[in-house]
Amino acid sequence: MPLLLSAARRLLLAAALLSPFALFAQTAYYFPDAASADLDPAVPTPEAFLGYPIGSHYTRHDRLLDYFRELARVSDRVSLQEIGRSYEERPLAAVVITAAGNHARLEDLRRAHAALADPAAPDADPARVPVVVGLYYSVHGNETSSGEAALLTAYYLAASRSAQTRRWLEEAIVLIDPAQNPDGRDRAANWHNAWKSNPPVADPLDKEHVEPFPMGRTNHYFTDLNRDWLAVTQRETRAKLAVFHQWRPNVQIDFHEMGSGSTYYFEPSPSSMHSPLLPQASYDFNVTLARYHAEGLDALGSLYYTRENFDNFSPVYGSTYPDFHGGVGVTVEQASSRGLVQDTASGPLEFRFTIRNQVATGLATVRGAVAEKAGLLALQQDFFRSAVEQGRRHRHAAYVFGDAHDPGLTRRLLDLLLQHRIRVHALPAPLEIDGQRFEPGSAYVVPSAQPQFRLVHAIFEETPEVRGSVYGSTSYAIAHAYGLQVARSRRALATGEAIAALPPAAGGVSGGHAGYAYAIDWRDVEAPRVLAALLAQDVRVRAAFEPFTARTTGGETAFGRGTLVVPVAGQPLDPEALQAAVDAAAREAGVVAHALSTGQSAAGIDLGSDSVKPLRTPRIALVMGQGVNATEIGSTWFALSERLRWPATRLDPAQLARVPLGAYTSIVLAGGQYGDWSEATVQALKRWIEAGGSLVTFGTASRWAIEQGLAGARGEEAADAGDATGDDARRDFAERRDALAEQRSTGNLLSADADITHPLAFGVPRRAIFVNKETDVTLPPVADAFSNVVRIDDAPLVNGYLPEALRRAAAGSTWAQVARVGAGNVVLFADDPAHRKYWLGTERLLVNGLFLADHLAPASRR
């Protein structure tokens, strides 16, 4: 296979760039069935507007939106709304394309469509209710064909004057998200543009095709936005979710790319990867829609396949979240050129070819949705009606959540439920279920019998049984990951008023000026924000390592381990300025700071006890670069930057051997591949730890740290997980892919026990917690039995799919520990404690590991 294009192909590409007939050729290539007379010349093609043929250059996000704005200006079929901003301040947009007459009454049509989610509404009249088609592009920024396809698809819908297109737009609302992940898209586009050559280089090893860390897949904080639809941790997700719930598309296509050696994939997915929560009719419609996708690609002679992989199991994806709202969600995957052209076993794969397939699929989707309009409207209406009945029959009639000691976390879950349009009510009276007590004002009730029951189940219940491995995470129980107090009731519960909007957070100083100190309970998940704000102003803060009860203006108040104590004496601020600083920090975080007039407690330790320890200001470095798991380190970066507003230095791995590590109190090393790190780097880390530094590691980084001797003495070694392929000496080759897939961990929830008296677990409300298991890493216990902080249960609840060998290895193993090394320590987690930015129950341990680092492994036992 030649590594460069043939001379003939190079001439053809040059002609496409230079010929005056380039625009005509481009239109004919992407729309082979469109007559030139049917395309309105008043609507500029993307090539005419941008100045280059689509497929010859990667379009930056700003130019992409410029073109959509131009369409909105020249066409009465197109409107564009800016719905938010990415973390790098790129606009997020929602584009609506429909007939001009529909635009004139768009809000009336939206309301008529929204009634499909009302179980009490009469049957929908297809003559009055539009079918809504969602075309969602570039959720993974370096899957770049879809963004270019968005330009061409929108052009065709705006410019085509054919009878078929006019009918489409009269019957349908086409909702386009041109770039769900603009930051990642520009990262990839800039790389490919910077390294393109003339003629293009097809060698897969060329720099154009090989992006460096962190690549363009993820957003600014390295979040995989395609797995954020349920957790809604990112501002990009929050913005598009609001638009989704305005329209609730009947069909939603999520455009992706896969390896260059593949062809094209569209659903249906394998039946083994379907959720038992959803009606079979939802999946049957994938088969119906697939006929239109096949016809579109057949017309081009493009190769494709279905039913072999990718799942419809969890509502975390852009192609499955619609399934949980009565729509037909579809993942489509195009083999990626990752550049202008790349050699593959099937021949050169051109960027423009990948774009053409995506355009064909998008237009086929609109055609299919209009043709199947009546069935799609009925499917969605029946979906929400059956959801209410399914919830009414469910073994749990209601869920109650909330913790008076953790209003911040309670508020976060309430906010998440409201974003998903889940019906939530105030708890009207005290309630006790299974030994858990809930109080009015700090707890809420979620009834099962409601249109959003299936999403309620996804958040509050364990994942339905999984019989084999699926493509992505098999556990997504948000309430478990949050670690908030939740109870399930078999009977319907009395409910107070429905919560229409998130109430304002109550925070600030309670009790006026403190005569002695201010106390902030560490059990509130937002308390670390207060600590970070005060340390940034050089306020001296202590932490209580034992519980106490203090007299406050509200009466005797119990405070848990980790409670922040801010003495009035010995501060760089005078009492007035200190009170203002504490009040401002607490208000911003939505946390109550109690003013105390005395250091003598009503119970427990006094505030002058040796168990109330001074906290140093942490100086944190995050290792980011080639070999590091970007998604994992991105979760820590996000926790510090967005949740705590705390600066952290980002160090490249190559810097570690030569920078003065003594400038940092903690260094975080996420999972990754570190086998090629030099001995000089290992020794530099070892010297730094022994001198008092704290190394925090996750997953494979923890395994590496142990192997390198960085993590001190070990106790009894963990049991071997055994042969990952099973005990059989001989297996049929046809079983190989499925068998190997079932041996991997794809995201699971395991029950565990946390020592909440250890500083690493301060603020965790109960010993029984849930941890995420994403890797096969298990931690041999450290010799100090007091420092094995989190241990997976001997017979753990496993929520999701976990192979038997990995299940045996994980059972009874240590998940989080602290190893004392010299004057420093190593904090090891078997998996990312801030997994995908929503595992708040164990993210607390990460925060403790960084802000209480010098108190985690005392030199001597008391």
C-alpha positions, 0 to 999 in steps of 0.5 A: 500500500503506497504511503502517499497519494498517487500522482493522479489523485494528487492532481484531482485534489489540486483541481478540487481546490483550484478549479472554478467548477469546484463548487459545482463538483462539491455539490454534486459529490455530497448531493448526487441526487439534487438537481442544481435548479432545485438549490436556491442560489440565494443560499450560499454553499459552505464552500462559497462562504468559507472559501474552501471545499468542504473536506479539504480543511478542518472548519474551526468552530467560530467559522462553523457558527458564522456559516449558521448565522449566515443561513439564519440571515438569508433563509426564513427556514433557519433560526439560531439561538446561542444557548450558553458558552463552553469553558473556553468561552466558545458559543453553544448553539441550537439551530432550528430548521423548518418551513417558514410558516412553522417558524411563524408559529414555532412556540405553538408547535412546541407546546403541541409537541410537548403535550406528548409527554402528558399522559392525560393529553388526548391522542396526538393528531399528526396533522397538527403536531410536528415530528422533531428530529435532533441531529447532534454533532461533534460530541467527541471533538476529534470525530470531526466529519460530523461537524463538517456534515452539519454545515452541508446538511443545514445548507441542503435543508435551507437551499433545497426547493424540491417537493420532497424537502418542502414536505419534510420541513412542513412536517418536521422541526429539525433541531441541530446542535452543530458542535456539542463540544466546541473546545475539543473540536477546535483542539482537533481541527487546529492540530489537523490543520497545523500538520496538513501537507500538500499533497496530503500524507496518507501514512497513518504514522504521520503527525497529522493523524496522531494527536498528542495528549489530551487529544480532541475527544473531550472538552476543556476539563477532559470530560467525555460529554457523551457520558454526561447526559445523566450526571450533567456535570458540565456546562455544555451538557446543562445547556443542551439538556435545556433545549432537549427538554423544550423539544424532546426529539422523536428521533435523535442521531448522535454522530460519531467516528470509530477506527479507520479500519472500520466502515459505517455503523448504525443501529439497531444494537444487539438485543443483549445491550437493551435496557429492560426498563424500556418498552420493546417498541422503542427498540423496534423503531430502530429497525424501522429507521435503519431501513432509511439509513441503509437506503441512504448509504446504499445509494452511495455504495458505502459499506456499513453494518448493524447489530454487532456492538454499541449499547442502548442500555444506559441513559448516559449517552446522547443516543440513549437519553432520547430512548428514556424520553420516548424517542428513537436514539441512534448512534452512528459511527463513521470510520475516521480519516483523522486527517485529510486522507489515511491509508487503510487495509481497504485503500485510502480513506478520504476526509470528504468521503467520511463527511459524505456518509454522515450527510447521507445519514442525516438526510435519511433520518429526516426522510424516515422521521417524516415518513414514520411520523404517525408511529413516532408520535404514538410511540412517544405518547405511549411511552410516557403513559406506560411510564406512569403505569410502570412506576405505579406497579414498581415495588418502590412507590416513592424515594426520599432523600436529604441530609440535614448535615449535608444541605449542599449535597441535598441541593445538588441532587435536587438540582439534577432532578429538576434539570431532568424534569423529574417531579419532586415534592417537599417532605411535609412531615418528619419521616423514618424509614429503615432507621434513617430519619428525614426532616422537613426543610432538608428532605424531598420526595420523588414519587414513582408514578410519574412520566419520568419514572424510567429516569427516576429508576436510573438515578435511585435504583441499582442498574437492571441485571446485566447478563454480559458485558456492554459497550460502556458503563454498566452502573449509573446509579447517581444517588449511590455515587453521590453518597447521599442519604436515600430511602425507598418506600414501598408505600406512597408517601405524603408530599408537600408542594411540588418544587418548581425551581431550585430554591436559593442556598442558605449560607453565611455566618449565623450568630453575628460576630464570633467572640471566639471562633467560627465553625463550619461542619465538614459534612456539608459537601460545599464546606471545602469551598469555604476552606479554599476561599479562606486559605486563599486570603491567608486566614488561619484555619484548623480542623477538628479531628474528633466530634464536638457539640457547641452552643450556637444561637440555634441551640446546642449543635453537633459537629462532625469530624473535619469541622473547620474551626476559624479562631478569631485570635491570631489572624492576619485580619481584624475581627471585623474583616475576619467576620466579613471574609467568613461570611462572604465565603460561606454565602458563596458556598451556600454553607452556614458558619456558626459564630461561637462565643467560647472554646468550651464545648457542651460535649466532646473536645474543646476547641483548644484541644490537640485534636483541633489541628492547624491546616496548611495551605496546599500547593498542588500539582497535577501531572498531565501529559502523554501517557496520563489518563486524561479523563481521570486527571480531568476529574481532579482538575475540574474538582479543584478549579470549578468546585473549589476555585483552587489553583493547581499547577499542571506539570508535564511528566517530562518536567518531574525529574528537573523541577523543584518538587519541594514547591508542592505539598501534593502531586496527583498521578492519575491512571496511565502508562508510566513504564517508560518513566526514567529512573531519575524521575522515580528517584526525584519522586521518592526523595520528595515524598520522604521529605514530606510530600504527598503523592496521590495516585489512582488505579494503574498509577497506584499499581505503578507506585507500589511496583516502584517502591514509592508506596512503602511497606506492604502487608499480605499480597492480594490474591491473583485475579487468575487467568482473564480468559478462563480455565478452558485450554481451548475455545472456539475463535468465534467466541473470542470477541464476546469472551474477552469483552466479558473479562473487562470491567466497564464501570461498576458500583461496589459496596464498601466500608469506610473508616470515617474516623480516618482523616481521609474519610472525614465528612463521609456520613456513614461507614457503608459507602459505594465505590466505582470499580473501573479497573482490575487494580487491587491494593495490597494492604499497607502494614499499618492496619489503621491506614487501610481506609476503604475496604470493599465488602467481602461479599459486595453488592455489585451493581453492573457487570463484573467478571467473576475473576475480577469480582473475586479479586475485588472482594475484601480488597483495599480500595483506598489507603495511606502509606507513610513514607519518611516524612511524607505519604502516598495516598492510593486509590484503586480507581479514580475517586472523582469518576466522571466528575459525579462520584461525589461520595468518594470525591470527598476522599480526594479533597481530604487527601489534598487539603489534609495531606500532612495529617493523614499518616501520623508518625506515631500512634496515640 
